[in-house]
């Protein structure tokens, strides 16, 4: 069986996102002709003889050795993600936090400095504020891109950001972050979980490393957990070594095949979620129970112009600040019936949560409030249901909130 253009790990010029999502990184199995990728449920892989084993372990000869290091099914997922992000190489992990941890631990050393911009997911924020300082890595939080330059020193090694930000939907200028990092000789890292490669491709805007929680939009069905990092091979190699060989946060082949399946419909699902989110955001604007709607597809959003420049659509995530604070948020969430209360996102099902008491509850209150994660803030991950059905559910829940 001959190779196809999609066997390569990088994107193939001339093919669209939907075609790459289906075909990149894979072909029918040479042994059986199976169209769906086989699950290589093996922990170890045989080699022909003593010398062949030595050559594989030294890196002299290619081949699989042990699934913690690399696995055929996981490799297909990595190749598909590299193609979708238009990157040279990718490495997959057991979760999004495993991917972020491996990236930071693989690229940083004691006495290095990290500058992170804007609001981050609670787990990432905690990693920055607790674990890295214990390892002698200084972490510096800045509110916006304009504040980065004043914090750069001779020890500054890495800039980290996510956009849209979780859960405030703040938009950061990805190209500006990349330019700042390049001029300072720093590595730039962007968490692209909310956007997915369907909406933003940070590498094409000059970013060095892209990370994803594959549990979210990439899997898309709430039934698989994983993470992935995409970058040039010279950066992926130390991340792979730290995350897989040293820490051991490898992705299971069973999870990998579910993530591969999820990727095949990623562009379709993301587009449907974006359309629904835009519809709901416009309906929510001006509602007497809503203080503010945070959605980059609204002209009133502070990042609207930047979002239009760097995103193909404004995304499927939105947040609202309810009049009445925490009691109103509780009443609203408990009043939902079609939309499920859960902390994940990016599923075909619509999900909603109260970040202050869930995803960002571990943050110090002062830091949380400074980041915009207030007691009245509710995050909604908009799924692919009919938009009118979602609106009726939201409208009913809002009716149960008292203006205080």
MOCORVEN-V315816 format. One record per backbone hydrogen bond with DSSP energy under -1.0 kcal/mol. CO is the residue of the C=O (numbers start at 1). NH is the residue of the N-H. E is the energy in kcal/mol with one decimal. If there is no record, write none. Layout:
co:CO nh:NH e:E
co:CO nh:NH e:E
This chain:
co:4 nh:7 e:-2.0
co:5 nh:8 e:-1.0
co:6 nh:25 e:-3.3
co:12 nh:15 e:-1.7
co:16 nh:20 e:-2.5
co:17 nh:21 e:-2.5
co:18 nh:22 e:-1.3
co:19 nh:23 e:-2.7
co:20 nh:24 e:-2.0
co:23 nh:26 e:-1.7
co:29 nh:33 e:-3.0
co:34 nh:29 e:-2.8
co:39 nh:41 e:-1.8
co:40 nh:42 e:-2.2
co:43 nh:67 e:-2.5
co:49 nh:53 e:-2.1
co:50 nh:54 e:-1.9
co:51 nh:55 e:-2.3
co:52 nh:56 e:-2.1
co:53 nh:57 e:-2.3
co:54 nh:58 e:-1.7
co:55 nh:60 e:-1.5
co:55 nh:61 e:-1.6
co:65 nh:45 e:-2.0
co:66 nh:69 e:-1.7
co:66 nh:70 e:-1.9
co:71 nh:75 e:-2.7
co:72 nh:76 e:-1.2
co:73 nh:77 e:-1.5
co:74 nh:78 e:-2.5
co:75 nh:79 e:-2.4
co:76 nh:80 e:-2.3
co:77 nh:81 e:-2.3
co:78 nh:82 e:-2.4
co:79 nh:83 e:-2.0
co:80 nh:84 e:-2.2
co:81 nh:85 e:-2.2
co:82 nh:87 e:-3.1
co:89 nh:231 e:-2.2
co:91 nh:229 e:-2.3
co:93 nh:227 e:-1.9
co:95 nh:99 e:-1.8
co:96 nh:100 e:-2.4
co:97 nh:101 e:-2.8
co:98 nh:102 e:-2.4
co:99 nh:103 e:-2.0
co:100 nh:104 e:-2.3
co:101 nh:105 e:-2.9
co:102 nh:106 e:-2.2
co:103 nh:107 e:-1.4
co:104 nh:108 e:-1.5
co:109 nh:112 e:-2.1
co:112 nh:138 e:-2.0
co:113 nh:157 e:-2.9
co:113 nh:158 e:-1.5
co:114 nh:140 e:-3.0
co:115 nh:160 e:-2.5
co:116 nh:142 e:-2.4
co:121 nh:125 e:-2.7
co:122 nh:126 e:-2.3
co:123 nh:127 e:-1.9
co:124 nh:128 e:-2.3
co:125 nh:129 e:-2.2
co:126 nh:130 e:-2.2
co:127 nh:132 e:-2.1
co:130 nh:134 e:-1.1
co:132 nh:135 e:-1.2
co:132 nh:137 e:-2.2
co:133 nh:136 e:-1.6
co:136 nh:111 e:-3.1
co:138 nh:114 e:-2.8
co:140 nh:116 e:-2.7
co:142 nh:118 e:-2.9
co:144 nh:147 e:-1.2
co:145 nh:148 e:-1.7
co:148 nh:151 e:-2.0
co:149 nh:152 e:-1.1
co:153 nh:156 e:-1.3
co:155 nh:113 e:-2.0
co:157 nh:187 e:-2.8
co:158 nh:115 e:-2.6
co:159 nh:189 e:-2.8
co:160 nh:117 e:-2.4
co:161 nh:191 e:-2.6
co:165 nh:169 e:-2.5
co:170 nh:165 e:-2.2
co:173 nh:177 e:-2.0
co:174 nh:178 e:-2.4
co:175 nh:179 e:-2.2
co:176 nh:180 e:-2.4
co:177 nh:181 e:-2.3
co:178 nh:182 e:-2.4
co:179 nh:183 e:-2.4
co:180 nh:184 e:-1.3
co:181 nh:186 e:-3.1
co:182 nh:185 e:-1.1
co:187 nh:159 e:-2.8
co:188 nh:209 e:-2.1
co:189 nh:161 e:-1.9
co:190 nh:211 e:-2.2
co:191 nh:163 e:-1.2
co:192 nh:196 e:-3.0
co:196 nh:199 e:-1.4
co:196 nh:200 e:-2.1
co:199 nh:312 e:-1.7
co:201 nh:204 e:-1.1
co:202 nh:205 e:-1.2
co:202 nh:207 e:-2.2
co:203 nh:206 e:-1.5
co:209 nh:190 e:-2.3
co:210 nh:230 e:-2.7
co:211 nh:192 e:-2.5
co:212 nh:228 e:-1.8
co:213 nh:216 e:-1.6
co:214 nh:219 e:-2.0
co:216 nh:220 e:-3.0
co:220 nh:348 e:-1.5
co:226 nh:215 e:-1.4
co:227 nh:93 e:-3.2
co:228 nh:212 e:-2.1
co:229 nh:91 e:-2.1
co:230 nh:210 e:-2.5
co:231 nh:89 e:-2.0
co:232 nh:235 e:-1.4
co:232 nh:236 e:-2.2
co:233 nh:237 e:-2.3
co:235 nh:239 e:-1.2
co:236 nh:240 e:-3.1
co:237 nh:241 e:-2.2
co:238 nh:242 e:-2.3
co:239 nh:243 e:-2.8
co:240 nh:244 e:-2.6
co:240 nh:245 e:-1.1
co:241 nh:246 e:-2.0
co:242 nh:247 e:-2.0
co:243 nh:249 e:-2.8
co:248 nh:250 e:-1.5
co:249 nh:94 e:-1.9
co:252 nh:256 e:-2.5
co:253 nh:257 e:-2.0
co:254 nh:258 e:-1.0
co:255 nh:259 e:-2.1
co:256 nh:260 e:-2.4
co:257 nh:261 e:-1.9
co:258 nh:262 e:-2.1
co:259 nh:263 e:-2.2
co:260 nh:264 e:-1.1
co:262 nh:265 e:-1.2
co:263 nh:266 e:-1.2
co:265 nh:269 e:-2.7
co:266 nh:270 e:-2.8
co:267 nh:271 e:-1.8
co:268 nh:272 e:-2.0
co:269 nh:273 e:-2.5
co:270 nh:274 e:-2.5
co:271 nh:275 e:-2.1
co:272 nh:276 e:-2.1
co:273 nh:277 e:-2.8
co:274 nh:278 e:-2.5
co:275 nh:279 e:-1.9
co:276 nh:280 e:-2.6
co:277 nh:281 e:-2.7
co:278 nh:282 e:-2.1
co:279 nh:283 e:-1.8
co:280 nh:284 e:-2.5
co:281 nh:285 e:-1.6
co:284 nh:287 e:-2.1
co:287 nh:290 e:-1.7
co:289 nh:323 e:-2.3
co:292 nh:321 e:-2.7
co:294 nh:319 e:-1.8
co:295 nh:298 e:-2.0
co:298 nh:301 e:-2.2
co:301 nh:304 e:-1.9
co:303 nh:307 e:-3.0
co:304 nh:308 e:-2.4
co:305 nh:309 e:-1.3
co:306 nh:310 e:-2.1
co:307 nh:311 e:-2.3
co:316 nh:382 e:-2.6
co:318 nh:380 e:-3.5
co:319 nh:294 e:-3.5
co:320 nh:378 e:-2.8
co:321 nh:291 e:-3.1
co:321 nh:292 e:-1.2
co:322 nh:325 e:-1.5
co:325 nh:329 e:-2.2
co:326 nh:330 e:-2.7
co:327 nh:331 e:-2.4
co:328 nh:332 e:-2.6
co:329 nh:333 e:-2.6
co:330 nh:334 e:-2.6
co:333 nh:336 e:-1.1
co:340 nh:352 e:-2.4
co:348 nh:384 e:-2.4
co:350 nh:340 e:-2.1
co:351 nh:381 e:-3.2
co:352 nh:342 e:-1.6
co:353 nh:379 e:-2.4
co:354 nh:357 e:-1.5
co:355 nh:360 e:-2.6
co:358 nh:361 e:-1.5
co:360 nh:363 e:-1.2
co:364 nh:368 e:-3.0
co:365 nh:369 e:-2.8
co:366 nh:370 e:-2.1
co:367 nh:371 e:-1.8
co:368 nh:373 e:-2.4
co:369 nh:372 e:-1.3
co:372 nh:374 e:-1.5
co:374 nh:377 e:-1.2
co:376 nh:322 e:-2.5
co:378 nh:320 e:-2.5
co:379 nh:353 e:-2.1
co:380 nh:318 e:-2.2
co:381 nh:351 e:-2.2
co:386 nh:390 e:-1.8
co:387 nh:391 e:-2.4
co:388 nh:392 e:-2.2
co:389 nh:393 e:-1.8
co:390 nh:394 e:-2.4
co:391 nh:395 e:-3.2
co:392 nh:396 e:-2.2
co:393 nh:397 e:-2.1
co:394 nh:398 e:-2.7
co:395 nh:399 e:-1.6
co:398 nh:401 e:-1.8
